[in-house]
Amino acid sequence: MSEIFVTGHRNPDTDAIVAAISYTNLRHSIGDSEYVAARIGSVNDETQKLLDRFGFEAPVRIRDMRTQIRDLDFDRPPVLSTSVTIDTAWKLMMDDNLDALPIKNDDGTLHGMLSKGDIYLYDMGSINDNSVEHVAMFNLLSVLEGSFVNEFAVQVNPVSGVVNLALPQTYTEADQSGEQCILICGNQPDVVDDAIARKVGCIIICRGALKREWQECSTSTIISTPLSARRVSRIIYHATTVDRICCTENIVSFHLDDYVDDVKEIMLQSRFRSYPVLDENDVVVGTISRYHLLRPNRKRVVLVDHNEAAQSVQGLDQVEILEIIDHHRLADIQTTGPIRMRNEPVGSTNTIIATMYQENGVLPSPAMAGLMAGAILSDTVLFKSPTCTKRDISMAERLAKVAGVSLDDLGRSLFSADISKDPLDLFKTDYKEFHISGHDIAVSQITCDASEEFLKRKPEFLDVMENRRKDKDFDMVLLMITDVLLEGTYLLYTGADKVISDEIIHQAFSIEPKDNCVFLPDIMSRKKQIIPMLTALWG
């Protein structure tokens, strides 16, 4: 089976990134090696500081979870070299019931596609054009199952010429063209002697007796074969290499990373039975047909720290969700079957995952314990968020002991935000989108210990917020500047109509706003204080 990706929400905060890492580590500890920590968005400064402190790499980034060619059980037929004979290719097609085979260059890249139709056309053409060109002697012997009669007396070169069958009524002087002739005969020693005298380029003796003196012939290549003359007269054309007849123009090919949705559209515009599949280096790895698209294998995911489609990865409708671990309200994600769902009213997803470590009898390493403790401190805003519970505090204290760190020191290092950064980067640090009763909004949060410095850049933040609102046609965009020392939040906001926006903020929080800003004492949580108030107002 393929990997199982463990991923948090878009624009992930520290809790989401660490949850993906910590849950993946738990699964690895109990023998489930297919789990892979993933992320949808960039790692913010706070999270990166925590990862660096405890020596962890950021999870692998995934931008889209739509089904790709690599997720399908596409065919992996033999990929033939250009020097392979048509005979070999045809036998492979018949043995494996294949309609087409990819032909590769020496470096493995695609040269062309060989179909049964290409071979049929070539065979029909040989009825009127009974000549072969530059057939390697090695290939000719292989197809005819033959051997040299005069191997040491003649220089072996590629064979070219008109194919003649030595029947009494047709074998006349007019049929012979010397070196540019390939003569097929049976047990006809007189015909062979005559052909040698005429210096015929290649003589093929089918089931015939051999004279000793023919071994010394230096003017003609003489081959003996156990096959009948009738059979040889047909399969000799199959000693030609596949590169002579395969299709090399207007080939439609796909790469492993191509999305099935796009592949379907391309296939609708073409009528090939089989399409080559290439890897990132354009090396041929298989073929795909329309029937492979009917029942694709879906990517498998575990969602942590969210259960809302708008916050999840693109292509979520095409994945198989195996499990959800979250501490937010239940939202709109639907599954095709029952899954494991763990949703608990705590302040951090890592509190839930730490509990799962205990339930499975797994002690996290000191580094992992420190990372998880930092994530709990981050999501509970140093235990000051109303979402914080006694379980969060108790679990963080236990993890800190395992890690040998001070929660106070760890917390102080988390919330020293860099005010010098670009306002857009700061705005996107902890950003989420919501759909509430027909209203589309975005809420970003900056958690710091010096809010006055951030308020000096208020005009810059409002410009960024208004641009985002217009670009995405949101009803409102809000920015929470949460000060852990003041234990409150400065809320900046922008909307399509200022009067209406002012009234919404006033009704939701019972405070008169001024200049698109309001201070909300004791407001620390987007999830438990901002979103519920707006939901109650619009609901």
C-alpha positions as a Python dict, from the first residue, in 0.01 Angstrom:
ca = {
    (1, 'M'): (0, 0, 0),
    (2, 'S'): (102, 365, -49),
    (3, 'E'): (188, 613, 222),
    (4, 'I'): (-61, 749, 473),
    (5, 'F'): (-17, 1125, 498),
    (6, 'V'): (-77, 1291, 836),
    (7, 'T'): (-154, 1657, 779),
    (8, 'G'): (-283, 1962, 957),
    (9, 'H'): (-477, 2252, 809),
    (10, 'R'): (-379, 2519, 557),
    (11, 'N'): (-153, 2795, 687),
    (12, 'P'): (-60, 2560, 972),
    (13, 'D'): (15, 2685, 1322),
    (14, 'T'): (254, 2518, 1563),
    (15, 'D'): (-7, 2277, 1697),
    (16, 'A'): (-92, 2152, 1346),
    (17, 'I'): (271, 2100, 1238),
    (18, 'V'): (373, 1929, 1563),
    (19, 'A'): (57, 1714, 1564),
    (20, 'A'): (151, 1576, 1221),
    (21, 'I'): (502, 1498, 1345),
    (22, 'S'): (405, 1358, 1684),
    (23, 'Y'): (125, 1135, 1556),
    (24, 'T'): (345, 1001, 1276),
    (25, 'N'): (613, 923, 1534),
    (26, 'L'): (358, 740, 1748),
    (27, 'R'): (247, 524, 1455),
    (28, 'H'): (609, 444, 1368),
    (29, 'S'): (671, 347, 1731),
    (30, 'I'): (398, 82, 1714),
    (31, 'G'): (514, -57, 1379),
    (32, 'D'): (310, 141, 1124),
    (33, 'S'): (591, 262, 900),
    (34, 'E'): (373, 382, 611),
    (35, 'Y'): (268, 701, 795),
    (36, 'V'): (429, 1023, 666),
    (37, 'A'): (412, 1364, 837),
    (38, 'A'): (291, 1626, 591),
    (39, 'R'): (191, 1991, 576),
    (40, 'I'): (-20, 2196, 339),
    (41, 'G'): (131, 2541, 396),
    (42, 'S'): (450, 2712, 502),
    (43, 'V'): (605, 2681, 847),
    (44, 'N'): (581, 3008, 1043),
    (45, 'D'): (863, 3160, 1247),
    (46, 'E'): (727, 3043, 1581),
    (47, 'T'): (700, 2684, 1463),
    (48, 'Q'): (1041, 2690, 1297),
    (49, 'K'): (1203, 2811, 1619),
    (50, 'L'): (1045, 2522, 1805),
    (51, 'L'): (1151, 2268, 1540),
    (52, 'D'): (1507, 2401, 1543),
    (53, 'R'): (1526, 2395, 1922),
    (54, 'F'): (1442, 2024, 1940),
    (55, 'G'): (1611, 1915, 1616),
    (56, 'F'): (1318, 1829, 1390),
    (57, 'E'): (1271, 1882, 1017),
    (58, 'A'): (948, 2032, 887),
    (59, 'P'): (704, 1777, 743),
    (60, 'V'): (699, 1721, 369),
    (61, 'R'): (487, 1978, 188),
    (62, 'I'): (189, 1863, -17),
    (63, 'R'): (2, 2113, -232),
    (64, 'D'): (-266, 1890, -378),
    (65, 'M'): (-409, 1550, -284),
    (66, 'R'): (-592, 1484, -608),
    (67, 'T'): (-539, 1138, -753),
    (68, 'Q'): (-230, 1115, -972),
    (69, 'I'): (-108, 861, -1224),
    (70, 'R'): (135, 726, -961),
    (71, 'D'): (-170, 630, -749),
    (72, 'L'): (-314, 403, -1021),
    (73, 'D'): (-244, 36, -1083),
    (74, 'F'): (-126, 112, -1436),
    (75, 'D'): (30, -158, -1652),
    (76, 'R'): (402, -225, -1637),
    (77, 'P'): (467, -420, -1959),
    (78, 'P'): (817, -490, -2090),
    (79, 'V'): (979, -174, -2226),
    (80, 'L'): (1167, -279, -2537),
    (81, 'S'): (1489, -143, -2680),
    (82, 'T'): (1489, -10, -3035),
    (83, 'S'): (1711, -301, -3141),
    (84, 'V'): (1459, -573, -3048),
    (85, 'T'): (1305, -764, -3340),
    (86, 'I'): (941, -743, -3442),
    (87, 'D'): (927, -1120, -3382),
    (88, 'T'): (1022, -1079, -3013),
    (89, 'A'): (777, -793, -2968),
    (90, 'W'): (493, -989, -3128),
    (91, 'K'): (551, -1293, -2907),
    (92, 'L'): (543, -1070, -2596),
    (93, 'M'): (218, -912, -2709),
    (94, 'M'): (56, -1249, -2769),
    (95, 'D'): (185, -1408, -2448),
    (96, 'D'): (74, -1118, -2225),
    (97, 'N'): (-232, -1015, -2431),
    (98, 'L'): (-97, -664, -2489),
    (99, 'D'): (-220, -422, -2751),
    (100, 'A'): (89, -203, -2746),
    (101, 'L'): (442, -184, -2608),
    (102, 'P'): (659, 120, -2533),
    (103, 'I'): (991, 140, -2715),
    (104, 'K'): (1280, 310, -2534),
    (105, 'N'): (1605, 474, -2628),
    (106, 'D'): (1933, 359, -2478),
    (107, 'D'): (1888, 604, -2187),
    (108, 'G'): (1540, 471, -2107),
    (109, 'T'): (1350, 767, -2249),
    (110, 'L'): (1056, 716, -2483),
    (111, 'H'): (1138, 643, -2847),
    (112, 'G'): (793, 539, -2963),
    (113, 'M'): (495, 307, -2922),
    (114, 'L'): (455, -24, -3105),
    (115, 'S'): (99, -154, -3147),
    (116, 'K'): (-43, -468, -3299),
    (117, 'G'): (-184, -241, -3568),
    (118, 'D'): (168, -128, -3661),
    (119, 'I'): (271, -491, -3710),
    (120, 'Y'): (-45, -569, -3912),
    (121, 'L'): (25, -277, -4147),
    (122, 'Y'): (387, -381, -4187),
    (123, 'D'): (287, -740, -4267),
    (124, 'M'): (32, -627, -4525),
    (125, 'G'): (292, -401, -4684),
    (126, 'S'): (535, -690, -4719),
    (127, 'I'): (291, -862, -4960),
    (128, 'N'): (366, -602, -5226),
    (129, 'D'): (714, -501, -5114),
    (130, 'N'): (904, -826, -5067),
    (131, 'S'): (1232, -675, -4959),
    (132, 'V'): (1410, -626, -4629),
    (133, 'E'): (1673, -368, -4545),
    (134, 'H'): (1970, -377, -4308),
    (135, 'V'): (1856, -674, -4099),
    (136, 'A'): (2125, -761, -3847),
    (137, 'M'): (2253, -1113, -3898),
    (138, 'F'): (2221, -1178, -3527),
    (139, 'N'): (1848, -1092, -3544),
    (140, 'L'): (1796, -1298, -3858),
    (141, 'L'): (1947, -1609, -3702),
    (142, 'S'): (1734, -1561, -3391),
    (143, 'V'): (1406, -1533, -3582),
    (144, 'L'): (1488, -1828, -3811),
    (145, 'E'): (1622, -2040, -3524),
    (146, 'G'): (1907, -2100, -3767),
    (147, 'S'): (2284, -2131, -3785),
    (148, 'F'): (2560, -2047, -4030),
    (149, 'V'): (2668, -2310, -4277),
    (150, 'N'): (2982, -2114, -4374),
    (151, 'E'): (3029, -1908, -4057),
    (152, 'F'): (3408, -1876, -4085),
    (153, 'A'): (3425, -1823, -4460),
    (154, 'V'): (3208, -1516, -4498),
    (155, 'Q'): (3204, -1174, -4331),
    (156, 'V'): (2875, -1130, -4145),
    (157, 'N'): (2702, -803, -4233),
    (158, 'P'): (2345, -673, -4211),
    (159, 'V'): (2127, -837, -4473),
    (160, 'S'): (1933, -640, -4733),
    (161, 'G'): (1759, -744, -5051),
    (162, 'V'): (1455, -884, -5228),
    (163, 'V'): (1317, -1201, -5077),
    (164, 'N'): (1279, -1487, -5329),
    (165, 'L'): (1127, -1827, -5275),
    (166, 'A'): (1301, -2090, -5491),
    (167, 'L'): (1003, -2271, -5645),
    (168, 'P'): (1054, -2446, -5983),
    (169, 'Q'): (805, -2227, -6166),
    (170, 'T'): (934, -1897, -6027),
    (171, 'Y'): (1309, -1938, -5980),
    (172, 'T'): (1446, -1797, -6304),
    (173, 'E'): (1745, -1582, -6390),
    (174, 'A'): (1520, -1277, -6404),
    (175, 'D'): (1438, -1319, -6035),
    (176, 'Q'): (1795, -1302, -5925),
    (177, 'S'): (1975, -978, -5844),
    (178, 'G'): (2305, -1098, -5705),
    (179, 'E'): (2410, -953, -5375),
    (180, 'Q'): (2074, -776, -5331),
    (181, 'C'): (1889, -1105, -5318),
    (182, 'I'): (1778, -1327, -5031),
    (183, 'L'): (1697, -1675, -5154),
    (184, 'I'): (1478, -1916, -4955),
    (185, 'C'): (1497, -2278, -5068),
    (186, 'G'): (1433, -2631, -4944),
    (187, 'N'): (1628, -2952, -5005),
    (188, 'Q'): (1747, -2819, -5343),
    (189, 'P'): (2128, -2855, -5365),
    (190, 'D'): (2130, -2763, -5736),
    (191, 'V'): (1949, -2438, -5661),
    (192, 'V'): (2197, -2360, -5382),
    (193, 'D'): (2495, -2429, -5611),
    (194, 'D'): (2343, -2206, -5876),
    (195, 'A'): (2279, -1928, -5623),
    (196, 'I'): (2640, -1949, -5499),
    (197, 'A'): (2760, -1920, -5857),
    (198, 'R'): (2543, -1610, -5901),
    (199, 'K'): (2691, -1468, -5576),
    (200, 'V'): (2350, -1433, -5414),
    (201, 'G'): (2391, -1230, -5096),
    (202, 'C'): (2203, -1461, -4853),
    (203, 'I'): (2085, -1819, -4903),
    (204, 'I'): (1846, -1973, -4648),
    (205, 'I'): (1819, -2352, -4663),
    (206, 'C'): (1502, -2484, -4502),
    (207, 'R'): (1515, -2843, -4376),
    (208, 'G'): (1766, -2934, -4647),
    (209, 'A'): (2077, -3151, -4664),
    (210, 'L'): (2405, -2961, -4649),
    (211, 'K'): (2714, -3011, -4868),
    (212, 'R'): (3057, -2997, -4705),
    (213, 'E'): (3192, -2765, -4975),
    (214, 'W'): (2931, -2500, -4888),
    (215, 'Q'): (3119, -2440, -4563),
    (216, 'E'): (3404, -2289, -4764),
    (217, 'C'): (3182, -2054, -4966),
    (218, 'S'): (3311, -1696, -4946),
    (219, 'T'): (3070, -1521, -5183),
    (220, 'S'): (2735, -1583, -5010),
    (221, 'T'): (2604, -1607, -4655),
    (222, 'I'): (2443, -1949, -4615),
    (223, 'I'): (2202, -2018, -4328),
    (224, 'S'): (2041, -2346, -4233),
    (225, 'T'): (1705, -2346, -4047),
    (226, 'P'): (1471, -2621, -3922),
    (227, 'L'): (1170, -2411, -4023),
    (228, 'S'): (967, -2466, -4338),
    (229, 'A'): (1020, -2246, -4642),
    (230, 'R'): (663, -2116, -4615),
    (231, 'R'): (716, -2006, -4256),
    (232, 'V'): (1053, -1851, -4326),
    (233, 'S'): (905, -1654, -4616),
    (234, 'R'): (675, -1478, -4369),
    (235, 'I'): (874, -1441, -4049),
    (236, 'I'): (1189, -1317, -4220),
    (237, 'Y'): (1024, -976, -4225),
    (238, 'H'): (994, -996, -3846),
    (239, 'A'): (1372, -993, -3813),
    (240, 'T'): (1347, -618, -3872),
    (241, 'T'): (1391, -411, -3555),
    (242, 'V'): (1093, -244, -3394),
    (243, 'D'): (1228, 109, -3439),
    (244, 'R'): (1161, 72, -3816),
    (245, 'I'): (784, 43, -3775),
    (246, 'C'): (686, 186, -3433),
    (247, 'C'): (501, 515, -3407),
    (248, 'T'): (729, 803, -3306),
    (249, 'E'): (518, 1110, -3388),
    (250, 'N'): (224, 1273, -3210),
    (251, 'I'): (253, 1035, -2914),
    (252, 'V'): (44, 1132, -2613),
    (253, 'S'): (227, 1046, -2292),
    (254, 'F'): (174, 1115, -1922),
    (255, 'H'): (396, 1159, -1618),
    (256, 'L'): (359, 997, -1277),
    (257, 'D'): (270, 1332, -1118),
    (258, 'D'): (-7, 1415, -1367),
    (259, 'Y'): (-352, 1440, -1211),
    (260, 'V'): (-619, 1193, -1322),
    (261, 'D'): (-868, 1476, -1377),
    (262, 'D'): (-635, 1627, -1638),
    (263, 'V'): (-554, 1290, -1792),
    (264, 'K'): (-924, 1217, -1850),
    (265, 'E'): (-966, 1536, -2047),
    (266, 'I'): (-667, 1457, -2268),
    (267, 'M'): (-781, 1099, -2328),
    (268, 'L'): (-1122, 1226, -2441),
    (269, 'Q'): (-946, 1413, -2721),
    (270, 'S'): (-746, 1113, -2845),
    (271, 'R'): (-824, 756, -2942),
    (272, 'F'): (-517, 556, -2845),
    (273, 'R'): (-565, 227, -2664),
    (274, 'S'): (-255, 269, -2454),
    (275, 'Y'): (-46, 565, -2341),
    (276, 'P'): (313, 558, -2212),
    (277, 'V'): (380, 667, -1853),
    (278, 'L'): (707, 850, -1775),
    (279, 'D'): (882, 933, -1450),
    (280, 'E'): (1035, 1268, -1354),
    (281, 'N'): (1338, 1191, -1575),
    (282, 'D'): (1118, 1102, -1875),
    (283, 'V'): (1212, 735, -1837),
    (284, 'V'): (937, 496, -1942),
    (285, 'V'): (784, 316, -1642),
    (286, 'G'): (462, 170, -1786),
    (287, 'T'): (146, 227, -1986),
    (288, 'I'): (-203, 344, -1899),
    (289, 'S'): (-540, 288, -2064),
    (290, 'R'): (-887, 426, -2009),
    (291, 'Y'): (-996, 139, -1790),
    (292, 'H'): (-727, 225, -1534),
    (293, 'L'): (-915, 547, -1460),
    (294, 'L'): (-1240, 376, -1366),
    (295, 'R'): (-1138, 266, -1014),
    (296, 'P'): (-838, 471, -903),
    (297, 'N'): (-657, 411, -577),
    (298, 'R'): (-715, 710, -351),
    (299, 'K'): (-444, 871, -142),
    (300, 'R'): (-488, 793, 227),
    (301, 'V'): (-478, 1068, 488),
    (302, 'V'): (-515, 1135, 859),
    (303, 'L'): (-638, 1485, 941),
    (304, 'V'): (-507, 1649, 1257),
    (305, 'D'): (-607, 1980, 1417),
    (306, 'H'): (-898, 2038, 1174),
    (307, 'N'): (-1207, 1877, 1029),
    (308, 'E'): (-1328, 2146, 790),
    (309, 'A'): (-1296, 2111, 411),
    (310, 'A'): (-1217, 2481, 356),
    (311, 'Q'): (-913, 2445, 583),
    (312, 'S'): (-791, 2119, 437),
    (313, 'V'): (-586, 2015, 138),
    (314, 'Q'): (-700, 2061, -221),
    (315, 'G'): (-854, 1746, -365),
    (316, 'L'): (-989, 1629, -30),
    (317, 'D'): (-1292, 1484, -207),
    (318, 'Q'): (-1059, 1241, -387),
    (319, 'V'): (-877, 1101, -83),
    (320, 'E'): (-960, 827, 163),
    (321, 'I'): (-975, 980, 510),
    (322, 'L'): (-872, 716, 763),
    (323, 'E'): (-881, 916, 1084),
    (324, 'I'): (-943, 1262, 1231),
    (325, 'I'): (-779, 1388, 1552),
    (326, 'D'): (-901, 1733, 1646),
    (327, 'H'): (-1014, 1970, 1921),
    (328, 'H'): (-1234, 2204, 1712),
    (329, 'R'): (-1606, 2210, 1641),
    (330, 'L'): (-1738, 1946, 1404),
    (331, 'A'): (-1762, 2091, 1054),
    (332, 'D'): (-1847, 1971, 703),
    (333, 'I'): (-1602, 1694, 613),
    (334, 'Q'): (-1781, 1382, 493),
    (335, 'T'): (-1642, 1032, 446),
    (336, 'T'): (-1753, 737, 236),
    (337, 'G'): (-1737, 499, 531),
    (338, 'P'): (-1680, 487, 906),
    (339, 'I'): (-1345, 617, 1029),
    (340, 'R'): (-1162, 661, 1358),
    (341, 'M'): (-1260, 1001, 1496),
    (342, 'R'): (-1111, 1154, 1808),
    (343, 'N'): (-1248, 1498, 1896),
    (344, 'E'): (-1200, 1623, 2251),
    (345, 'P'): (-1261, 1960, 2424),
    (346, 'V'): (-903, 2047, 2506),
    (347, 'G'): (-679, 2338, 2413),
    (348, 'S'): (-435, 2154, 2186),
    (349, 'T'): (-440, 1860, 1949),
    (350, 'N'): (-108, 1751, 2098),
    (351, 'T'): (-276, 1702, 2435),
    (352, 'I'): (-492, 1437, 2267),
    (353, 'I'): (-195, 1278, 2090),
    (354, 'A'): (11, 1272, 2412),
    (355, 'T'): (-279, 1084, 2571),
    (356, 'M'): (-264, 836, 2283),
    (357, 'Y'): (107, 783, 2356),
    (358, 'Q'): (10, 686, 2711),
    (359, 'E'): (-268, 456, 2591),
    (360, 'N'): (-27, 273, 2362),
    (361, 'G'): (247, 246, 2626),
    (362, 'V'): (489, 463, 2429),
    (363, 'L'): (714, 715, 2601),
    (364, 'P'): (810, 1000, 2366),
    (365, 'S'): (1178, 1083, 2339),
    (366, 'P'): (1295, 1394, 2527),
    (367, 'A'): (1309, 1590, 2201),
    (368, 'M'): (960, 1478, 2097),
    (369, 'A'): (823, 1553, 2444),
    (370, 'G'): (971, 1904, 2432),
    (371, 'L'): (825, 1963, 2088),
    (372, 'M'): (477, 1855, 2202),
    (373, 'A'): (499, 2064, 2520),
    (374, 'G'): (583, 2368, 2307),
    (375, 'A'): (283, 2301, 2081),
    (376, 'I'): (49, 2288, 2383),
    (377, 'L'): (190, 2615, 2516),
    (378, 'S'): (144, 2773, 2173),
    (379, 'D'): (-216, 2669, 2119),
    (380, 'T'): (-325, 2753, 2475),
    (381, 'V'): (-131, 3085, 2469),
    (382, 'L'): (73, 2996, 2779),
    (383, 'F'): (-237, 2838, 2938),
    (384, 'K'): (-421, 3175, 2923),
    (385, 'S'): (-659, 3085, 2640),
    (386, 'P'): (-1017, 2999, 2744),
    (387, 'T'): (-974, 2678, 2547),
    (388, 'C'): (-708, 2563, 2795),
    (389, 'T'): (-806, 2281, 3029),
    (390, 'K'): (-649, 2115, 3328),
    (391, 'R'): (-557, 1827, 3099),
    (392, 'D'): (-351, 2061, 2880),
    (393, 'I'): (-160, 2198, 3180),
    (394, 'S'): (-103, 1856, 3334),
    (395, 'M'): (10, 1701, 3004),
    (396, 'A'): (245, 1990, 2922),
    (397, 'E'): (404, 1963, 3269),
    (398, 'R'): (460, 1587, 3226),
    (399, 'L'): (609, 1634, 2879),
    (400, 'A'): (836, 1912, 3006),
    (401, 'K'): (973, 1678, 3273),
    (402, 'V'): (1048, 1412, 3012),
    (403, 'A'): (1216, 1676, 2794),
    (404, 'G'): (1400, 1838, 3084),
    (405, 'V'): (1286, 2190, 2990),
    (406, 'S'): (1121, 2482, 3170),
    (407, 'L'): (773, 2570, 3047),
    (408, 'D'): (833, 2937, 3134),
    (409, 'D'): (1149, 2956, 2926),
    (410, 'L'): (990, 2761, 2644),
    (411, 'G'): (684, 2987, 2642),
    (412, 'R'): (884, 3309, 2638),
    (413, 'S'): (1085, 3190, 2340),
    (414, 'L'): (768, 3107, 2145),
    (415, 'F'): (596, 3444, 2155),
    (416, 'S'): (878, 3681, 2065),
    (417, 'A'): (737, 3765, 1720),
    (418, 'D'): (958, 3948, 1469),
    (419, 'I'): (791, 4285, 1412),
    (420, 'S'): (1033, 4369, 1127),
    (421, 'K'): (884, 4110, 893),
    (422, 'D'): (670, 4198, 592),
    (423, 'P'): (307, 4263, 701),
    (424, 'L'): (173, 4005, 457),
    (425, 'D'): (404, 3740, 601),
    (426, 'L'): (294, 3830, 953),
    (427, 'F'): (-70, 3820, 848),
    (428, 'K'): (-30, 3474, 695),
    (429, 'T'): (149, 3332, 1000),
    (430, 'D'): (-168, 3185, 1155),
    (431, 'Y'): (-444, 3237, 901),
    (432, 'K'): (-773, 3050, 861),
    (433, 'E'): (-1083, 3085, 647),
    (434, 'F'): (-1441, 3016, 761),
    (435, 'H'): (-1787, 2989, 608),
    (436, 'I'): (-2052, 3086, 864),
    (437, 'S'): (-2421, 3092, 773),
    (438, 'G'): (-2361, 3216, 420),
    (439, 'H'): (-2077, 3452, 516),
    (440, 'D'): (-1718, 3397, 402),
    (441, 'I'): (-1458, 3540, 639),
    (442, 'A'): (-1090, 3507, 721),
    (443, 'V'): (-936, 3537, 1066),
    (444, 'S'): (-560, 3568, 1121),
    (445, 'Q'): (-388, 3575, 1458),
    (446, 'I'): (-52, 3711, 1572),
    (447, 'T'): (40, 3613, 1926),
    (448, 'C'): (304, 3833, 2086),
    (449, 'D'): (424, 3997, 2408),
    (450, 'A'): (449, 4352, 2270),
    (451, 'S'): (127, 4442, 2090),
    (452, 'E'): (201, 4817, 2087),
    (453, 'E'): (483, 4757, 1837),
    (454, 'F'): (248, 4575, 1602),
    (455, 'L'): (-22, 4842, 1633),
    (456, 'K'): (225, 5097, 1493),
    (457, 'R'): (192, 4906, 1164),
    (458, 'K'): (-187, 4907, 1170),
    (459, 'P'): (-228, 5087, 831),
    (460, 'E'): (-5, 4826, 664),
    (461, 'F'): (-205, 4541, 812),
    (462, 'L'): (-536, 4697, 705),
    (463, 'D'): (-406, 4733, 347),
    (464, 'V'): (-306, 4367, 342),
    (465, 'M'): (-643, 4263, 487),
    (466, 'E'): (-843, 4472, 239),
    (467, 'N'): (-648, 4329, -55),
    (468, 'R'): (-717, 3977, 70),
    (469, 'R'): (-1088, 4058, 115),
    (470, 'K'): (-1118, 4190, -242),
    (471, 'D'): (-914, 3909, -397),
    (472, 'K'): (-1126, 3636, -236),
    (473, 'D'): (-1454, 3828, -223),
    (474, 'F'): (-1483, 3779, 156),
    (475, 'D'): (-1748, 3950, 365),
    (476, 'M'): (-1494, 4035, 633),
    (477, 'V'): (-1126, 3987, 714),
    (478, 'L'): (-1008, 4008, 1076),
    (479, 'L'): (-667, 4016, 1241),
    (480, 'M'): (-620, 3926, 1607),
    (481, 'I'): (-309, 4079, 1768),
    (482, 'T'): (-312, 3878, 2089),
    (483, 'D'): (-88, 4001, 2370),
    (484, 'V'): (-2, 3730, 2620),
    (485, 'L'): (105, 3988, 2881),
    (486, 'L'): (-208, 4200, 2850),
    (487, 'E'): (-418, 3883, 2826),
    (488, 'G'): (-629, 4038, 2557),
    (489, 'T'): (-655, 4097, 2182),
    (490, 'Y'): (-651, 4399, 1956),
    (491, 'L'): (-894, 4309, 1678),
    (492, 'L'): (-843, 4477, 1339),
    (493, 'Y'): (-1112, 4428, 1077),
    (494, 'T'): (-1216, 4529, 727),
    (495, 'G'): (-1534, 4473, 527),
    (496, 'A'): (-1706, 4574, 205),
    (497, 'D'): (-1913, 4836, 390),
    (498, 'K'): (-1748, 5014, 684),
    (499, 'V'): (-2077, 5105, 854),
    (500, 'I'): (-2200, 4748, 839),
    (501, 'S'): (-1863, 4613, 954),
    (502, 'D'): (-1858, 4851, 1252),
    (503, 'E'): (-2206, 4738, 1348),
    (504, 'I'): (-2116, 4367, 1322),
    (505, 'I'): (-1816, 4413, 1554),
    (506, 'H'): (-2025, 4621, 1795),
    (507, 'Q'): (-2305, 4364, 1811),
    (508, 'A'): (-2073, 4066, 1833),
    (509, 'F'): (-1849, 4196, 2111),
    (510, 'S'): (-2055, 4475, 2275),
    (511, 'I'): (-1770, 4726, 2232),
    (512, 'E'): (-1776, 5040, 2019),
    (513, 'P'): (-1504, 5012, 1753),
    (514, 'K'): (-1287, 5297, 1636),
    (515, 'D'): (-1084, 5322, 1316),
    (516, 'N'): (-1132, 4954, 1231),
    (517, 'C'): (-988, 4842, 1564),
    (518, 'V'): (-1113, 4733, 1903),
    (519, 'F'): (-943, 4596, 2214),
    (520, 'L'): (-1104, 4282, 2356),
    (521, 'P'): (-990, 4205, 2710),
    (522, 'D'): (-967, 3838, 2804),
    (523, 'I'): (-1012, 3740, 2438),
    (524, 'M'): (-731, 3500, 2346),
    (525, 'S'): (-891, 3231, 2130),
    (526, 'R'): (-1010, 3251, 1772),
    (527, 'K'): (-1176, 2914, 1798),
    (528, 'K'): (-1360, 2958, 2126),
    (529, 'Q'): (-1424, 3334, 2142),
    (530, 'I'): (-1412, 3504, 1801),
    (531, 'I'): (-1578, 3245, 1575),
    (532, 'P'): (-1857, 3154, 1825),
    (533, 'M'): (-1954, 3520, 1867),
    (534, 'L'): (-1979, 3574, 1493),
    (535, 'T'): (-2165, 3246, 1451),
    (536, 'A'): (-2419, 3350, 1715),
    (537, 'L'): (-2465, 3687, 1544),
    (538, 'W'): (-2514, 3549, 1193),
    (539, 'G'): (-2682, 3227, 1290),
}
